[in-house]
């Protein structure tokens, strides 16, 4: 029953995501799909190639976050981890946990301990949450509260406070052996100590990598909108990007798809952006940040699986 319940929940979430995109996007934008298709057809192959290169550059920038959180991990391995984990998260509702499980299996095959992998997952999760919460505050500084809305600010502050408290707990709290079993206590104490060490040693590399990743993604959004015929200034671009990235935290659909696009389109239309180009640009951005990550992650997983299956045969022949 539990298995069938999970399957039903997955199908319902995927159905909701499809409805949010197919039915609600035209309603929010106030435009027909034919008009959106015309804008997308205007994107030439040269522009598409440039957007792809920029998207891949952003994913590579994120490898600095992963390598700083998991010492000994190479950038190529980090790229594969991120791609495979993102693919699973983008397919399954509440897929973050499944994505972490996939990356844990891959990282353990490269010799990383369970504690190190857990530490990396915790630290990178906090860095992602904090960065997404900081973006609306940046938009507030450059564009004003009237643009991004009070609800977005409240969500951003709540996310930032929650992530900040989690950092304090993980780096400062002294677990009590009276409340936990001996083995669990030792594991949590070592986890807390290792988390503190990773944060102290790698916070600047994780922060620099995250900033570079977000900057490249913001440029990607701006370019996607420009390719569709929307030319935004720095302030509206930051506001649209902030809303888009914060809404990815919505777990009701895989990767927040549908929720993210409708929220961003509503903001752009509210700013007076022409509807058809705005919808086309947002969907083009979603293609790179959501849809294209699925086959890329599949290729990364299959490549890792093939290398792993060959390793035992090489070891036996040796």
N, C-alpha and C positions, 0 to 999 in steps of 0.2 A: 504493500500500500504506500509505503514511504517513497519507493522508487517511482511508482506511477504518479504520485503527488508531485514529485520533482519534475517529471516529464510534462505534466499538465501545466505546472507553473511556468516552465520554460516556453511552452507553446503559447501560453497566454501572454507572456511578456513579449515574445517575438511578434505576435499578432497586434499587440498594442503599439509596438514600435512601427510596424508597417502602416497601421491606421494613422498614427501621428504624422508620418511622412506623406503618405499618399493622399489622405483626405484632409488633414488639418493644415498642412503647409500652404496649399492654395488658398484656404480660407483665411489664414492669418495674413498672408501676403496680399490677398485680394486680387489674385491673378490666376489665369488658366495655365495648365501645364504646357500647352502649345507655345505660349509666349516665353515660358522658361526655356523650353527646348530650343527656340530660335536664338536666345542669348547664349546658350551653351554651344551651339553649332558654330558660333562666331569665334570660339577659342581655337586658335591655330595650333598646328603640331609643334612649332617652335616654342610657343608659350607653354604648352603642356609639358614639353621636355624640361624647360626651365623650372616649372613648378615641381616636377618630379625630383630634380636635382636639389632644390631647396628643401623639399620634404625629407629626403634622405640625409641631407646635411643636418637637419634638426634632430633626426633620430641618432645620428652619430654623436652630436653634442651631448645627448642624454647618456651616452655610455660613460661619460666622465662622472656622472652621478653614481652609476652602478659600480664602477671600478673603485671609487673612493669609499663606497659603503661595504664592499666585499674585497678586501685586500687579496691580491694574487689573481684576480679575474682580469683577463685581457680585454681589450676594447672590442675585438672581433667576437669573443664569447659574450660580452655584455650586449652587443648589438643583437645577437641571436636570442639571448634571454629576453630582451625587451620585445623583440618582434613576436616570439612565440607566446609570451605571456599576454601581450596586447591582443593577439588574435583570439585567444581563448576568452579573454574578458569581453571582447567585442561580439562574441557569438552567444555567450550564455548570460542570462540575467543573474544579477549578483555574482558576476563572473570574476570579480577580483580575487576571491579565495581560490577559485580554480586556476586562475592565472599564476598566482603565487605557488600553487602546487606544481604546476608545470615547470616553472623556473627552478623550484627546489630540486626536482628530479634531475634537471639538466646540470645544475650547479654541483650537486652531490656527485655526479659522474665525473666531474673534473677535480674531485678531491676536496671539496669544501665541506666543512662540518655542518651538522644540523644547527648548532648554535650560531655559527657565522652566517648561515643563510637566513635564519630567523632574525638576527640582528639587522642584516641588510634589508629585509622586507619591512621591518618596523621603521628603520631610519628613512628609507626612500619613500615609504608611505607618508610619513610625517612631512618630509620636504615637499612632496607633491601637494599635500593638503594646505600647508602653509603658503606655498607659492600661489595656489589658486585663490586662497583667501586674500592674499596681498594685492592681487590684480584689481579688484574693485576699489580698493583704497587708493591705488595709483590712478585709476580712472576718476575717482572723486577729486583728486588733487589737480588733474589736468582738464577735467571737463565739467565737474560739478555734480551734485547729488540729484538734480532734476533729470539728468540724462539716464543714469543707471537705475534709479528708483530706490526707495527706502527698503523694500523687501530684499533686494540684492545686497545692500549694505548690511542689513541684519544678519543674513545668511553668511556673509563673508566674515563678520566679526565673530559670530558664533563658531564658525569653523576654525578661525585663527585662535580663539580662546581654548577650544577643545584640543587642538593640536599642540598648543603651547603647554597646556596642563599635562598632556601625555609626555612631552619631552621632559618636563620637570619630574614626573613620576618615574620615568625610566632611568633618569640620570641621577636622581637624588634620593629616592625612596629606599629605605632599608627594610627589606622583607623580614618578617618575623617568623622564626622557625616554629613557634607555637601554633600558627595558623595553617601551616603547610607541612606536608610530609618531608622527610629528610631528603629524598632524591629530588623532589620538586623544588625544595628550598635551595639546594645546591645549584640546580639548573638555573633558577631565576636569579640567584645572586651572581652567577657567572655571566648570565645574559645581561643583567644590569651593568656589570663591570665592563663587559665587552662593548655594550652600546655606548657607554660613556667614552671609552677609548676611541671608538670609531668616530663619534661626533667630534671629539677634541682634535683628532688627527686629520679628519677629512672634511670638516664642515666647509672650509673655504673652497675646496675643489667641488664638492657637491653643490654649493651655492653658485659658483661660477658656471658649472655645467648646466644647472637648472636655468640660470639667467640667459645663457646662450640659447638653450633649447626653446624657452618661451619667446625670446626675441625673434628667433628664426620662424617660429610658428605664427607670431604676430605679423611678420612680413609676409608669410605665406597667405594669411587671411587677407591682408591688404592687396596682395597681387591677384588672388582669386577674385576679389571684388572688382579690381581694376580690369581684369581680363573679361569680366562680364559686363563692364560698362559703368561701374560705380567707382567714383574717385573721392575717397574720404581723406580728411585731414588727420593729423596725428591724434587729436583728442577723441573724435568719434571712433577711430580705429581701435584705440586703447579700450574705450568703453565697450565696443562690440566684442573684442577679444576677451575682455574680462568676464562679461556675461557668458560667453560661449564656454570658456574653460571652467567657470564655477558650476555651470549646469551639467558638466560631465560627471560631477559627483552624484547626480541623481541616478539611483540604482534600480529604478522601477523598470527600465529597459536596458538591454545590453549596451554598455558604453554610454548610457544616457542618450542614445540616438532618438531622434524625434523631439525629445524635450529640449535638447541643446539647440537644434536647428530652429524650432518655432520661437524659442526665446530670443535668439539672435535676430531672426527676421523681424519679430515684433519691435525690437529696439531700433533696427535700421529704418523700418517703415515709419516709426514714430519720430525719427530724426528728419523725415522728409525725403528719404532715399527712394528713387523710383522702384516700384514693387518687383517687376520682372527681373531687372538686373540684380537687385538685392537677393532675391530667392535663388537665382542662378549662381551668384557668387558664394552664398552660404552653402549650397549643395555641392559646389565644386570643392570648397574647403573640407566639407564632410567626407567627400570621396577620398581625399588624401589622409585625413586624420582618423577616419573610421574604416571605410570599406577597403581601401588598399592595404591596410595593415593585416587583413585576414589572410590573403594569399601569401604575403611576405612572411608572416608568421608560420604558415603551413610549410613553406619552402625551408625556413630555418629549422623547424621541427624535423622534417624529413631528412634534411642534411645531417643533423645531429644523430638521428636514429641510424642512418646508414653508416656513419663513422663509428658509432657505438657497436653496431653489429659486426663490423669488420675487426674491431679491436680484439675480442676473444680469439678469433681465428688466427690473428697474427701472434697473439701470446702463446697459443698452443703449438703453432709451427716453430716458434723460437725454442 
